Each structure stands twice: as C-alpha cells, then as structure tokens.
C-alpha cells in the first residue's frame, strides 16, 4: 500500500505541473512517468504491437540483439514475418536487453512480450499505459483517454512527439515525408521542407489549371469556327453506336514500290503526284467485285442492307477546317491514272477547304491513311451508314524470312479493317483482306484488270 500511495502522490504532483484533467493527460509540459518502470526496477517488457491489417500472429524470423546488448530508441530489435509481409521491430527504449522470449521460427502473438529491457534511466513507457490507468482509482483521478501523442508512437514513421505534433497540425502523413535522420528518422526540418514543397506544388498546379482552362476555351472557339466540325460531331456520334470488330494484317509491298518508282516520272509529266493510295483504292475495288456485300449501306430502321453497284471509295482527309471524307466515285470503272487524277483534284480542293457537297456524299466504302503521320496500327471508326473502313499504316523495312528461310529486308505495310459486326463476320473480312493483299503484293494484276 505504501508503494501504491507513493505512486498516486507522484501522479498528483505531476498533474499540478503537467495539466492532468478529466479529459486526459496533457503532454505539453513535463514527462509522463511509467509506473511499471518504478515497480519493476526499470525492467520493462517490450511487447509486439498491433502491426495492422488484422494480423494477430507472426513468425520470428531474425533477432538483431542478444541478452546483454545495449540498445537505443529506434535500434532494430528483430524481424517478424506475417502471411502478408515482413516487418522490422525497433526499440522504444534506451537500455540493456535482458531476456528474449521467442526463438527463430516460433510463432508470436500480437500483445505478447518479445524482450525484456532494463532501462538506463526513467523513460516513457507508452506500451504500458493500461497498467498505469489500472493503478489509479476513479476517486483520485479519472483518465478519460490517453493523449493522441502516445497513440501516434505506434506509427511506422520514426520521429519525436514534437515532430508528430507539427505533422498532425498540418495534416501531414509522416510516411510521405522524406526522412534525413538516422535510420530513417523524420526530423522537424524534414516536415517543414515538405510543407514548403506542398505549398509550391499547389501554387504551380493552380497556375497550370488556369492555363489549361484558357487553352480549352481557345480550342473550343477554334473548333466552333471550323465548318466541318459539326458534321463530324454528328457522324462520329452515330458511328460509336456501331458494334465494331477489327481485323489486322500486313503485306509485302516491295513489288509495288518498284512499280511506282518506274511510272511516277510519267505521272509527274502529266502534273500528277503518284502515291501508293491509288493502288490501294483500286485493289479495294477489285476485291469488292468478289465480296459485294461489303460495299453496302445499312438501314437500321428496316434492319436491311442496300448493296451498291458503284464503288464510291471515301477517303479521310485532313483540311484547314477539320477532317472531311470525300469520295472517288465509280472506282470500278477507273484505272490507276484516272484514280490518281481524281485523288489529286480532291487533295487540292481540300487544301482550300472548298470540296463540294457532291464530293462529300454517296460514299460506299471508306479508307484512312495513318501512315503519312507515322502510325502503324489503329482501330478505324466506321462512317455510318457504311459497314466497313480500312486504315493503312506506314511502310517499314523489317526482317522477314524468304521461301528458303533466309532473313531478308522486306517492305511491310500494315492494314486494319473495321467492320459492322451486325452484318459482317470475321471470315468474310479475312477473305476480303487476303484478296486485297494479293493485288497489293502483285500490282501488275491491277494494271491488267484481273
């Protein structure tokens, strides 16, 4: 009883200097004196604290200390392993290790004592706060709750109570603060530097947001001034209701490159620029003769197809007023020279944004060339009410095997076909693509029309 009375008197003395009230123990002045330390002659049991995530037991993997070793606060004591992760346990005390309670590979329960430490001097023992509370009768001092500073000692970040207080007042998670102290300890200057960094970042973000808002407003005005934008908006909104599927392949265009180089000078003398596109367009028309169902328009109201005899091949074209899709009409009746002439005409009109409504209506099958800007593969979007669109990538020189299994440099073109899966199946598109590929890889057949 004498020791108990002495303990209560000491807490009363502390309350007068450290502001103990019914709302808890204030840590702003003085130090909290551990009753367990006094009663056990400075020998404390260092218990396994709750390490979170519902973990109730761990396996002892390694001890970093032995009985007789001197330890300081934040020194490594041991490493434990749960079924989720491993954790390194550090000391909360300065003292000498006296007893280890577990062997390596033994199971440790949360709340059990890992090691006894003999303290060098009276130190705070927050882990034993329940024992302190049980020693005080309600009639003497009522402790409603322990200070938040004590609870925060169980957090993973290493720091002093003063540093934790600064972090708490500024809503800073210490785990986010780069630590410069020994063994990863977060110092006061670390928190202050972090606060300055956050303030600067917030200011920069506010400026960036303002610039983005201004850019969006300018872009909106620019788009609204382009006469083709409203039409594209409407047509692409319709297109996104189509259930697309995409089929991609590649073909060897080495023969096509050779043929174009042979005849382009003759086209130049006629004032025409010859690209690969006229060959691609004619190959589509030749393949459509075998697969006429792909050259059709869908009527969603009657759920029917209108198969067209004329091959009006639409081309996605970039102009100063936005994306437009004019078409070359009756390609099935045109040769490479005539297709080139029509393509050159549309390109010149496109540069002036003066393509006529006649050129923009009546398309039956669309293509897009992303290769001119360096693209390889893409998923093209069908232009309703059409049911198929093709997209060509850039030509690349890539290694391939010849018929003798020798690696050779090959000119490869990639193509992607998007089709309306309501009326077109994958087998049909694959067969069509293979026939188109045959004409592109053997362009002489396009010149003779077979």
C-alpha positions in Angstrom: 0.0 0.0 0.0 2.9 2.4 0.7 4.2 2.0 -2.8 0.7 2.5 -4.3 0.1 5.6 -2.2 3.5 6.9 -3.3 2.6 6.3 -6.9 -0.7 8.2 -6.6 1.0 11.1 -4.9 3.6 11.3 -7.7 0.8 11.5 -10.3 -0.9 14.2 -8.3 2.4 16.1 -8.2 2.7 15.7 -12.0 -0.9 16.9 -12.5 -0.1 20.2 -11.0 2.8 20.8 -13.3 1.7 18.9 -16.4 -2.0 19.8 -16.5 -3.8 16.4 -15.8 -7.6 16.7 -16.2 -10.6 14.6 -16.6 -10.2 14.9 -20.3 -6.8 13.1 -20.3 -3.1 13.6 -19.7 -1.6 16.7 -21.4 2.0 16.2 -22.7 2.8 19.8 -23.3 4.8 20.2 -20.0 6.9 17.7 -18.1 7.1 14.0 -18.8 4.8 11.0 -18.4 6.3 8.7 -15.6 5.8 5.0 -16.1 4.5 3.2 -13.0 5.6 -0.1 -14.5 9.2 1.1 -14.6 9.1 2.1 -10.9 7.5 -1.1 -9.7 9.8 -3.4 -11.8 13.1 -1.7 -11.0 13.4 -0.2 -14.5 12.8 -3.6 -16.2 10.2 -3.3 -19.0 8.6 -5.9 -21.2 8.7 -4.8 -24.8 5.5 -6.2 -26.4 4.6 -6.9 -30.0 2.3 -4.1 -31.0 -0.5 -4.4 -33.5 1.0 -4.1 -37.0 -2.3 -3.7 -38.7 -4.3 -5.4 -41.5 -5.9 -7.7 -39.0 -2.7 -9.6 -38.3 -2.9 -11.5 -35.0 0.2 -13.6 -35.1 3.7 -13.5 -36.8 6.7 -15.7 -37.1 10.0 -14.7 -35.6 12.5 -14.6 -38.5 15.6 -13.0 -37.0 17.0 -11.4 -33.8 19.3 -8.4 -34.1 20.1 -8.4 -30.4 21.2 -10.8 -27.7 20.9 -10.7 -23.9 23.4 -8.1 -22.6 23.3 -5.9 -25.7 22.8 -2.2 -25.2 20.1 -0.6 -27.3 18.8 2.9 -28.0 15.5 4.1 -29.2 14.8 3.2 -32.9 17.5 0.5 -32.9 16.5 -2.7 -34.7 15.3 -5.5 -32.3 14.1 -8.2 -34.6 12.3 -9.0 -37.8 8.9 -10.8 -37.9 7.0 -12.3 -40.8 3.3 -12.5 -41.3 1.3 -14.2 -44.0 1.2 -10.8 -45.8 4.5 -9.1 -45.3 7.6 -8.8 -43.1 8.2 -6.1 -40.5 11.2 -4.8 -38.6 10.6 -4.1 -34.9 12.6 -1.3 -33.4 13.2 -0.4 -29.7 11.2 2.3 -27.9 13.7 2.5 -25.1 17.3 3.1 -24.2 18.7 0.3 -22.1 20.1 -3.2 -21.9 18.5 -6.4 -23.3 17.9 -9.0 -20.6 15.6 -11.7 -21.9 14.5 -12.9 -25.4 11.1 -14.7 -25.2 11.0 -16.3 -28.6 13.3 -18.4 -30.8 13.7 -18.1 -34.5 10.7 -19.6 -36.4 8.5 -19.6 -33.3 5.0 -18.0 -33.5 4.5 -14.7 -31.7 1.1 -13.4 -30.8 0.3 -9.7 -31.0 0.4 -8.2 -27.5 2.9 -10.8 -26.2 6.3 -9.8 -24.7 9.1 -10.1 -27.2 12.0 -9.0 -24.9 12.8 -7.5 -21.5 14.8 -4.3 -21.5 16.5 -2.9 -18.4 16.2 0.9 -18.7 19.2 3.1 -18.1 17.0 5.8 -16.6 13.3 6.6 -16.1 11.8 6.7 -19.6 8.3 6.9 -21.0 6.7 3.5 -21.4 3.6 4.2 -23.6 3.2 0.5 -24.2 2.2 0.0 -20.6 -0.4 2.8 -20.3 -3.1 0.3 -19.5 -1.2 -0.7 -16.3 -0.9 2.9 -15.3 -4.6 3.5 -15.7 -5.5 0.5 -13.6 -3.3 1.8 -10.7 -5.4 4.9 -10.3 -8.7 4.8 -8.5 -11.5 6.8 -10.1 -12.0 8.7 -6.9 -8.4 10.1 -7.2 -8.0 10.9 -10.9 -10.3 9.9 -13.8 -8.5 9.4 -17.1 -11.0 9.5 -19.9 -8.5 8.9 -22.7 -4.8 8.8 -23.3 -3.1 11.6 -25.3 -3.0 11.2 -29.1 0.7 11.8 -28.9 1.1 8.5 -27.1 -1.0 6.6 -29.7 1.0 8.0 -32.6 4.1 6.3 -31.3 2.9 3.0 -32.8 3.0 4.5 -36.3 5.7 3.2 -38.7 7.4 6.6 -39.3 10.2 7.3 -36.8 10.0 10.7 -35.2 9.7 12.5 -31.9 6.4 13.6 -30.4 7.2 17.2 -31.2 7.6 16.4 -34.9 4.4 14.3 -34.9 2.5 17.2 -33.4 3.7 19.5 -36.2 2.7 16.9 -38.8 -0.7 16.5 -37.2 -1.4 20.2 -37.1 -0.7 20.5 -40.8 -2.5 17.3 -41.8 0.8 15.7 -43.0 1.3 11.9 -43.2 4.8 11.3 -41.9 5.1 8.3 -44.2 5.1 10.8 -47.1 7.9 12.9 -45.7 11.5 12.2 -46.9 13.5 11.4 -43.8 17.0 12.7 -43.3 17.6 11.5 -39.7 19.4 8.4 -38.5 17.8 5.1 -39.5 15.1 6.9 -41.5 14.0 9.2 -38.6 11.8 12.1 -39.7 13.2 15.4 -38.3 11.4 18.7 -37.7 13.2 20.3 -40.7 12.1 17.4 -42.9 8.4 18.2 -42.1 8.9 22.0 -42.7 10.7 21.4 -46.0 7.8 19.1 -47.1 5.3 21.8 -46.2 7.1 24.3 -48.4 7.2 21.8 -51.2 3.5 21.2 -51.0 2.8 24.9 -51.0 4.9 25.5 -54.1 3.3 22.5 -55.9 -0.2 23.7 -55.1 0.6 27.2 -56.4 2.0 25.6 -59.6 -1.0 23.4 -60.1 -3.3 26.4 -59.7 -1.4 28.2 -62.4 -1.4 25.1 -64.6 -5.2 24.6 -64.2 -5.7 28.3 -65.2 -3.6 27.8 -68.3 -5.5 24.6 -69.2 -8.8 26.3 -68.8 -7.7 29.1 -71.0 -6.4 26.7 -73.6 -9.6 24.7 -73.6 -11.6 27.9 -74.1 -9.4 28.9 -77.0 -9.6 25.4 -78.5 -13.4 25.5 -78.2 -13.6 28.8 -80.1 -11.3 27.5 -82.8 -13.2 24.3 -83.3 -16.6 26.1 -83.4 -15.2 28.2 -86.3 -14.4 25.2 -88.4 -17.3 24.5 -90.8 -16.7 20.7 -90.9 -16.7 20.1 -87.2 -20.4 19.9 -86.7 -20.8 17.4 -89.4 -18.0 15.2 -88.0 -19.5 15.5 -84.5 -22.8 14.2 -85.7 -21.5 11.4 -87.9 -19.0 10.1 -85.3 -21.7 10.1 -82.6 -23.7 7.8 -84.9 -20.6 5.7 -85.7 -19.9 4.9 -82.0 -23.3 3.1 -81.8 -22.0 0.5 -84.3 -20.6 -2.7 -82.9 -17.1 -2.7 -84.4 -14.7 -5.5 -84.8 -11.2 -5.1 -86.2 -9.1 -7.4 -88.4 -5.4 -6.5 -88.9 -2.7 -7.9 -91.3 0.5 -6.9 -93.0 1.7 -7.3 -96.6 4.9 -7.1 -98.6 4.8 -4.0 -100.9 8.3 -4.4 -102.3 6.9 -5.0 -105.9 4.5 -2.1 -105.5 7.4 0.3 -104.5 9.3 -0.9 -107.6 6.4 -0.3 -109.9 5.6 3.1 -108.6 9.2 4.2 -108.9 9.1 3.1 -112.6 6.0 5.1 -113.5 5.9 8.1 -111.2 8.0 10.2 -113.6 5.4 9.7 -116.3 2.7 10.8 -113.9 4.8 13.9 -112.9 4.9 14.9 -116.6 1.1 15.0 -116.5 1.2 17.2 -113.5 0.1 14.5 -111.1 1.8 13.3 -107.9 1.6 9.5 -107.7 1.4 8.0 -104.2 0.6 4.4 -103.1 -3.0 5.3 -102.4 -4.4 4.9 -106.0 -3.1 1.3 -105.9 -4.7 0.6 -102.5 -8.0 2.1 -103.7 -8.1 0.1 -107.0 -7.2 -3.1 -105.0 -10.2 -2.5 -102.8 -12.5 -2.1 -105.8 -11.1 -5.3 -107.4 -11.7 -7.2 -104.1 -15.2 -5.8 -103.7 -16.2 -7.5 -107.0 -15.8 -10.8 -105.2 -17.3 -9.5 -101.9 -20.1 -7.1 -103.0 -21.8 -7.4 -99.6 -19.1 -5.2 -98.1 -20.0 -2.3 -100.5 -23.3 -1.6 -98.9 -25.2 0.9 -96.7 -27.2 -0.3 -93.6 -30.7 0.8 -92.8 -31.1 0.5 -89.1 -34.8 1.2 -89.1 -35.7 -1.7 -91.5 -32.6 -3.7 -90.5 -31.7 -4.2 -94.1 -28.7 -3.7 -96.4 -28.6 -1.7 -99.6 -25.8 -3.3 -101.7 -24.3 -0.7 -104.1 -23.1 -1.4 -107.6 -20.9 1.7 -107.8 -17.6 1.7 -105.8 -17.5 5.2 -104.3 -14.4 5.0 -102.1 -14.3 7.6 -99.4 -11.0 8.9 -98.0 -10.5 10.6 -94.6 -8.7 13.9 -95.4 -7.2 16.5 -93.1 -8.0 20.1 -94.1 -7.6 23.5 -92.5 -11.3 23.4 -91.5 -11.1 19.9 -90.0 -11.5 16.3 -91.0 -13.6 15.6 -94.1 -14.3 12.4 -96.0 -14.8 13.0 -99.8 -15.1 10.1 -102.2 -13.9 9.0 -105.6 -16.9 7.7 -107.5 -17.2 4.6 -109.6 -13.7 3.3 -108.9 -14.7 0.0 -110.5 -14.6 1.8 -113.9 -11.4 3.8 -113.4 -7.7 2.8 -114.0 -4.7 3.8 -111.8 -4.1 7.0 -113.8 -7.8 8.1 -113.5 -7.9 7.4 -109.8 -4.7 9.4 -109.3 -6.2 12.3 -111.2 -9.3 12.3 -109.0 -7.2 12.0 -105.9 -5.0 14.9 -106.8 -8.1 17.0 -107.5 -9.7 16.3 -104.1 -6.4 17.0 -102.3 -6.1 20.4 -104.0 -9.7 21.3 -103.1 -9.1 20.1 -99.5 -6.2 22.4 -99.0 -8.5 25.3 -99.9 -11.4 23.8 -97.8 -13.5 24.1 -100.9 -14.7 20.5 -101.5 -18.2 20.4 -103.0 -21.2 18.6 -101.4 -21.3 16.3 -104.3 -17.8 15.0 -103.5 -18.8 14.5 -99.9 -22.0 12.5 -100.5 -22.6 9.0 -101.8 -19.6 7.1 -100.3 -20.0 3.3 -100.0 -16.6 2.2 -98.5 -14.1 4.2 -96.5 -10.3 4.2 -96.0 -7.9 6.2 -93.9 -4.1 6.6 -94.2 -2.4 7.0 -90.8 1.0 6.1 -92.3 1.5 9.6 -93.6 1.9 10.8 -89.9 4.0 7.7 -88.9 1.3 5.4 -87.5 1.3 1.6 -87.9 -1.9 0.1 -86.4 -5.1 1.8 -85.4 -8.8 1.0 -84.9 -10.6 3.0 -87.6 -14.2 4.1 -86.9 -16.9 3.2 -89.5 -18.6 6.1 -91.3 -22.3 5.3 -90.9 -24.3 4.1 -92.8 -21.3 2.3 -94.4 -20.3 -1.0 -92.9 -16.5 -1.3 -93.5 -13.5 1.0 -93.2 -9.8 0.3 -93.8 -6.7 2.1 -92.3 -3.2 1.8 -93.7 0.0 2.3 -91.7 3.4 3.4 -92.7 5.7 1.2 -94.8 8.5 -0.1 -92.8 11.6 -2.1 -93.8 11.6 -5.1 -91.5 13.3 -8.5 -91.4 11.3 -11.4 -92.7 12.0 -15.0 -94.0 12.0 -15.8 -97.7 11.0 -19.1 -99.2 14.4 -20.5 -98.4 14.2 -19.5 -94.7 16.8 -16.7 -95.3 16.3 -13.4 -93.4 15.8 -10.6 -95.8 14.8 -6.9 -95.6 11.2 -6.6 -96.6 9.0 -3.5 -97.1 6.0 -4.2 -94.8 2.6 -2.3 -94.9 0.1 -2.8 -92.0 -3.6 -2.6 -92.6 -6.6 -2.7 -90.2 -10.2 -3.3 -91.3 -13.1 -2.3 -89.0 -16.5 -3.8 -89.9 -20.0 -3.7 -88.6 -20.4 -6.9 -86.7 -24.2 -6.8 -87.1 -23.9 -7.7 -90.8 -20.3 -8.7 -91.4 -18.5 -11.7 -89.9 -14.8 -12.2 -89.4 -14.4 -14.9 -92.1 -15.7 -12.6 -94.8 -13.4 -9.7 -93.8 -10.4 -12.1 -93.6 -11.1 -13.4 -97.2 -11.6 -9.9 -98.5 -8.4 -8.7 -96.9 -6.4 -11.7 -98.3 -7.7 -10.8 -101.8 -6.8 -7.1 -101.4 -3.4 -8.2 -100.1 -2.9 -10.3 -103.3 -3.4 -7.3 -105.5 -1.2 -5.0 -103.4 1.6 -7.5 -103.4 1.2 -8.2 -107.1 0.2 -4.8 -108.5 0.7 -5.9 -112.2 -2.7 -7.6 -111.9 -4.3 -4.2 -111.1 -2.9 -2.8 -114.4 -4.4 -5.5 -116.5 -7.7 -5.6 -114.5 -7.7 -9.3 -113.4 
